Amino acid sequence: MVILAELVFSAADLAQMRFAVSPMWEVAPSFRLLTSGSAHPVHRSWVEQVRPRMAAAGLDRGWLAELIPPSGYVPDFLNPAPSGPGPTLAVELAGILSAPVDRVRRDLDHLRRHQGRLGRRLRSLYAEPQARLVQVAEEIEAYWELALAPYWARIRAVLDADVFYRARQVAEHGAGHLFNDLHTSVSWDDNALQLVRRKQPLSRMTAGAGLLLVPSAFTGPGLRTRVTPPDPPQLAYPARGVGSLWEARPTTRTDAIAGVLGRSRTLLLTELETPASTTELAHRTGISAPGVSQHLTALRAAGLVSAHRAGRSVLYARTSVADSVLAAVSP
């Protein structure tokens, strides 16, 4: 096995190592999967739901289509270093909007070298970074609301579980054990993190202090890195438990909940195993569209349902609170 990159750690670097769950680290790989045209053994059901919506909204033909090529380099300014353990999308979009002009242009130069050319939109972004980044951020937000926000409670649960598991590894066995278990292309030896199959060298001279570990549902099977000093290097890796992410959850014993919420609202919650619009829910359940809308308003007010704009329609999704309620009465 040939080691292509080695990142040396001092005691100070280990002291600054941390985990973060990042919405933006899910945007690029999920978008790439949707535009690949292929199926996926893990994310097939999600792709089948989201790909038609994305095409209908034209998001497969906009800024993201030029910024996120089918393979290879993705501009680093799209992944600002998370300032805390779980930044919101709004916080990360603010980081993108505040990206220095020279940073944006340097990343676009790098993308041009990888792709051979820049598309029309990216040429305008190169010429007017500050003005065009606003449009980029607006499209990212639209993509998020359509493709990821309705599913974020479920995705976030998997990512948080991974962080808990890794943190326990560090507490019980130390950082070396964590790295040796993180991914097949990562190992720890003699105070250094070693990565194979990385094309670019990696050193403290070019990487900044510490390390930011980012579990991801859509990154994989490989790793993704971001090295832009003075930020700490970021390492995004496939989270544990992703294989069960889209498995249906049993909700067979709902009589107790129906006694509190009513049968119609309980039925809607069980149907929202898959995010859906009012029209779709009416078709599935036989409840009239006005009735569905009224029930969803009540469920949303109670924190059991969230609403997300998807083009001209609105998608409703169960919240983590609703998942917990349903899980409590399931076998």
C-alpha positions in Angstrom: 0.0 0.0 0.0 1.5 3.3 -1.1 1.0 6.3 1.2 0.4 9.4 -0.9 -0.3 11.9 1.9 0.7 12.2 5.5 -0.5 14.8 8.0 1.6 15.1 11.1 0.0 15.9 14.4 1.3 17.8 17.4 -0.3 17.8 20.8 -1.9 21.1 19.8 -3.3 19.6 16.6 -4.9 16.8 18.5 -6.3 19.3 21.0 -8.0 21.1 18.1 -9.5 18.0 16.4 -13.3 18.1 16.4 -16.4 16.7 14.7 -19.1 18.7 12.8 -22.3 17.8 11.0 -22.4 20.0 7.9 -25.4 20.6 5.6 -23.1 21.8 2.8 -21.0 18.6 2.9 -24.3 16.8 1.9 -25.2 19.2 -0.9 -22.4 18.4 -3.5 -22.3 14.6 -3.2 -26.1 14.3 -3.2 -26.4 16.6 -6.2 -23.7 14.6 -8.0 -25.7 11.4 -7.3 -28.9 12.9 -8.6 -27.4 14.1 -11.9 -25.4 10.9 -12.5 -28.4 9.3 -14.0 -27.6 6.0 -12.3 -29.3 4.1 -9.5 -27.6 3.6 -6.1 -27.8 0.6 -3.9 -28.4 2.6 -0.7 -30.0 5.8 -1.9 -32.3 4.4 -4.6 -35.6 5.3 -2.9 -34.4 8.8 -2.2 -33.2 9.3 -5.8 -36.4 8.1 -7.2 -38.4 10.6 -5.2 -36.1 13.6 -5.6 -34.7 13.3 -9.1 -38.1 14.1 -10.9 -38.7 17.1 -8.6 -35.2 18.5 -9.2 -35.6 18.2 -13.0 -39.1 19.8 -12.8 -37.6 22.8 -10.9 -34.7 23.1 -13.4 -32.1 22.7 -10.7 -30.2 20.2 -12.8 -29.4 22.9 -15.3 -28.3 25.8 -13.1 -25.4 27.0 -11.1 -24.9 23.8 -9.2 -24.7 21.8 -12.5 -21.6 23.9 -13.4 -20.1 24.1 -9.9 -20.4 20.3 -9.2 -19.1 18.3 -12.2 -19.9 14.6 -12.5 -16.5 13.7 -10.9 -13.4 15.3 -9.5 -12.9 18.6 -7.9 -15.6 20.7 -6.2 -14.7 24.4 -5.4 -13.6 24.7 -1.8 -15.5 27.9 -1.1 -18.7 25.7 -1.2 -17.6 24.1 2.1 -16.6 26.8 4.6 -15.2 25.4 7.8 -18.2 24.8 10.2 -17.8 27.1 13.1 -19.6 24.7 15.5 -20.7 21.1 15.8 -23.9 21.5 13.8 -24.3 24.7 11.8 -27.5 25.4 10.0 -27.6 25.8 6.2 -28.2 29.6 6.7 -24.9 29.9 8.7 -23.0 28.0 6.0 -24.5 30.0 3.2 -23.4 33.1 5.0 -19.9 31.7 5.0 -20.1 31.1 1.2 -21.4 34.7 0.7 -18.4 36.1 2.6 -15.8 34.0 0.7 -12.9 36.3 -0.4 -12.9 37.2 -4.1 -9.4 35.8 -4.6 -10.5 32.5 -2.9 -13.5 32.2 -5.3 -11.3 32.9 -8.4 -8.5 30.6 -7.3 -11.0 27.8 -6.8 -12.6 28.5 -10.2 -9.1 28.4 -11.8 -8.6 25.0 -10.2 -11.9 23.8 -11.5 -11.0 25.1 -15.0 -7.8 23.1 -15.0 -9.7 20.0 -14.0 -12.6 20.5 -16.5 -10.8 22.2 -19.3 -13.2 25.2 -19.4 -15.7 27.2 -17.3 -19.4 27.4 -18.4 -21.2 30.6 -19.0 -22.4 31.0 -15.4 -19.0 30.3 -13.9 -17.4 32.8 -16.2 -19.8 35.4 -14.8 -19.1 34.3 -11.3 -15.4 34.7 -12.0 -16.0 38.2 -13.2 -18.4 39.3 -10.4 -17.9 37.0 -7.5 -19.7 39.0 -4.9 -22.8 39.7 -7.0 -23.1 36.2 -8.4 -22.5 34.4 -5.1 -26.0 35.6 -4.1 -27.5 33.7 -6.9 -25.4 30.6 -6.1 -26.6 30.8 -2.5 -30.3 31.2 -3.6 -30.0 28.1 -5.8 -28.3 26.1 -3.0 -31.2 27.0 -0.7 -33.8 26.0 -3.3 -32.0 22.6 -3.8 -31.8 22.1 0.0 -35.5 22.7 0.5 -36.4 20.3 -2.3 -33.9 17.5 -1.9 -32.5 17.4 1.6 -34.6 19.4 4.1 -37.6 17.1 4.0 -35.3 14.2 4.9 -32.9 16.1 7.2 -34.3 14.8 10.5 -33.6 11.2 9.4 -30.2 12.0 7.9 -29.1 14.1 10.9 -30.0 11.2 13.2 -27.5 8.9 11.4 -24.8 11.6 11.4 -25.3 12.4 15.1 -25.1 8.7 15.9 -21.8 8.4 14.0 -20.3 11.3 15.9 -21.4 9.8 19.2 -19.8 6.5 18.3 -16.5 8.1 17.2 -16.4 10.3 20.3 -16.8 7.3 22.4 -13.9 5.6 20.5 -11.6 8.5 21.3 -12.7 8.5 25.0 -12.2 4.8 25.4 -9.3 4.0 23.1 -7.6 7.2 21.9 -7.3 9.1 18.6 -5.2 6.4 17.0 -8.0 3.8 17.3 -10.5 6.3 15.9 -8.4 6.9 12.7 -7.6 3.3 12.2 -11.4 2.5 12.2 -12.5 5.6 10.2 -12.0 4.4 6.7 -9.9 1.8 4.8 -7.8 4.5 3.2 -6.9 6.2 6.5 -4.5 5.0 9.2 -2.6 6.4 12.1 1.1 5.7 12.7 3.8 7.6 14.7 1.7 10.8 15.3 0.7 11.1 11.7 -2.5 10.6 9.8 -1.8 8.7 6.5 -4.1 8.7 3.5 -3.8 6.6 0.4 -5.1 7.4 -3.0 -4.9 11.1 -2.4 -3.5 12.8 -5.5 -2.2 15.9 -3.8 0.4 16.1 -1.0 -0.7 17.1 2.5 1.4 18.7 5.2 1.0 21.1 8.1 2.7 23.8 6.0 -0.3 23.8 3.7 -3.1 22.5 5.8 -3.5 24.7 8.9 -3.8 23.4 12.5 -6.1 20.7 13.9 -8.5 18.6 12.0 -12.2 18.7 11.3 -14.0 15.4 10.8 -17.3 15.5 9.0 -19.5 12.4 8.7 -21.6 12.3 5.6 -24.6 10.3 4.3 -23.8 10.9 0.6 -20.0 11.0 0.5 -18.7 7.6 -0.3 -17.4 5.1 -0.7 -14.2 7.3 -0.7 -13.2 10.3 1.3 -13.4 14.0 0.5 -10.9 16.6 1.8 -10.7 20.4 1.9 -7.4 22.0 2.6 -7.6 25.8 2.7 -5.4 27.4 5.5 -5.8 29.0 7.9 -8.9 26.8 8.3 -8.3 23.4 9.8 -8.2 20.6 7.1 -11.6 19.0 6.7 -12.0 15.3 6.2 -15.5 14.1 5.1 -16.1 10.3 5.5 -19.0 7.9 5.0 -21.0 7.8 8.2 -21.8 4.5 9.9 -25.4 3.4 9.6 -26.0 4.9 6.1 -27.0 1.5 4.8 -30.2 1.5 6.9 -31.0 5.2 6.3 -34.0 4.7 4.0 -35.4 1.5 5.6 -39.1 1.7 6.4 -39.8 2.1 10.1 -42.5 0.0 11.7 -45.6 1.9 12.7 -48.0 -1.0 13.2 -49.4 -0.1 16.6 -50.9 3.3 16.2 -54.2 3.0 18.1 -52.8 4.6 21.2 -51.6 7.7 19.1 -54.9 7.8 17.2 -56.7 8.1 20.6 -54.8 11.3 21.2 -54.4 12.8 17.7 -57.3 11.2 15.9 -57.2 8.6 13.2 -56.8 11.0 10.2 -53.8 12.8 11.7 -52.2 9.5 12.8 -52.7 8.1 9.3 -51.1 11.2 7.8 -48.1 10.8 10.1 -47.6 7.2 9.1 -47.9 8.2 5.4 -45.2 10.8 5.9 -42.6 8.1 6.1 -42.0 9.5 2.7 -42.3 13.3 2.3 -45.3 14.3 0.2 -47.5 17.2 -0.9 -51.1 17.8 0.1 -52.3 16.4 -3.2 -50.2 13.2 -2.8 -51.4 12.6 0.7 -55.0 13.1 -0.3 -54.6 10.5 -3.0 -52.9 8.0 -0.7 -55.3 8.4 2.2 -58.7 9.2 0.7 -58.9 12.3 2.9 -60.1 15.4 1.0 -57.3 17.8 0.0 -58.9 20.6 2.3 -59.0 18.1 5.1 -55.4 17.1 4.6 -54.4 20.7 4.6 -56.3 21.4 7.9 -54.7 18.4 9.6 -51.2 19.2 8.4 -51.6 22.8 9.8 -52.4 21.3 13.2 -49.6 18.8 13.1 -47.1 21.5 12.0 -48.2 23.7 14.9 -47.6 20.8 17.3 -44.0 20.4 15.9 -44.8 17.0 14.4 -44.6 18.0 10.7 -42.4 20.4 8.8 -43.0 22.1 5.4 -40.5 22.6 2.6 -41.0 24.5 -0.6 -40.3 22.3 -3.7 -40.9 24.4 -6.8 -44.5 25.3 -7.0 -45.6 22.9 -4.3 -44.9 22.3 -0.7 -43.5 19.0 0.7 -44.5 17.9 4.2 -42.2 15.7 6.3 -42.3 14.1 9.7 -40.1 15.8 12.3 -37.8 13.9 14.7 -40.4 14.5 17.4 -43.0 12.6 15.3 -40.5 9.8 14.6 -39.9 9.5 18.3 -43.6 9.3 19.1 -44.2 6.7 16.5 -41.2 4.7 17.5 -42.4 4.6 21.1 -45.5 2.6 20.2 -43.9 0.4 17.6 -42.7 -3.1 18.3 
